[in-house]
């Protein structure tokens, strides 16, 4: 190839990664909302479990705590689904980043953009590393959500109910911690993806308009989405 043919494909792949990371960021926000709601439900379940030990309305509080755990299980199942969505979006971003790197190798012979192409390659390499960090965190979030759902099975046995509340609370808290960590990773990755898309667009513009002095559009011209 002559170099120019790799730039549009590389720019399109970077833009695809940016879009996948935007979807991942939206999913992380949904996960944060569901995790926060789950923690509130857990507080209610723990309170009812506490009262069930000392109140003469034990049956009432056991039933109420069991209902809260049922709601927690539903929320945990939603978190599991969102975790699967997050893993899928990150995989799509990773695939697009790899494609961008491959396509960028076709620009090596293009003299007028070699310096910028090397800068873009660095951007893509760092972006790939950041996205790679997110994958295991997403898997852990999903695992904790699955465990929380398993721990929140309804029961009317007082001692078992206490154990369920404690175990479910631990798993939801860990999932919530994972979401907080993931939010920081995704924000960094998405920011890097936007800057990479802008640079890729400039490179594509420079390659297709070598004599033009006009500013290129952002993130890149003539890219089919």
Secondary structure, DSSP 8 states (H G I E B T S, - for coil): --SHHHHHHHHHHHHHHHHHHHHHHHHHHHHHHHHHHHHHHHHHHHHHHHHHTT-TTHHHHHHHHHHHHHHHHHHHHHHHHHHHHHHHHHHHHHHHHHHHHHHHGGGTT-GGGHHHHHHHHHHHHHHHHHHHHHHHHHHHHHHHHHHHHHHT-----HHHHHHHHHHHHHHHHHHHHHHHHHHHHHHHHHHHHHHHHHHHHHHHHHHH-TT--S---SSBTT---
